[in-house]
Amino acid sequence: MVEPLVVLIVACEVGLWVVLGAGLVARYVLRMPRLGAVLLVCTPLVDVVLLAATVADLRAGGEANASHGLAAIYLGVSVAFGHSVLRWADQRFDHRFAGGPPPAKPPKRGPGRVRHEWREWGKFVLAWAIAGSIVLLLVHVVSTPERAGGLLGQMWGMTVVGVVWLIGWPVYHTIADKGE
């Protein structure tokens, strides 16, 4: 059986893209920039809904498990990478529907690529810190260490992803692109 919180996480991800898409369509296709701006500003409300539902589930006596940890990770990633995703989509809509310049691409090699990789990994570190803070908040909500094991386990998985990312991209490009 699929946990309701996992369904809500998926619904929030879909909702984020629907609100983002509606904002961009309003801005560029319908030529309603104010409505588009309002919709784009509303994208973080999806995260607020998920956080409120996660806290409410735990306060109602729900068992703290991996889905609660996944919700914390989703929120951390959404906050840390959200602005970049909005900018990425906005550049593409601007180019396609408003005659804007082609979207910027990261450099393939050299110091620009190294800076890009470290900046992206820095966003991951921010996401990790936000997710960890939310996990600590949720541990406080459940108020007993015995009920918090599922929450803490997700952070170990996120840490492994971060170490692989660190070695595979920023460190790799720092070493490989040193001479360029």
Buried (B, 14 or more C-beta within 10 A) or exposed (E): EEBEBEEBBEBBBEBBBEBBEBBBBBBBEEEBEEBBEEBBEEBBEBBEBBBEBBBEBBEEEBEBBBBBBBBBBBBBBBBBBBEEBBEEBBBBBBBEBEEBEEBEEEBEEEEEBBBBBBEBBEBBEBBBEBBBEBBBBBBEBBEEEEBBBBBBEBBEEBEEEBEEBBEEBBBEBBEEBEEE
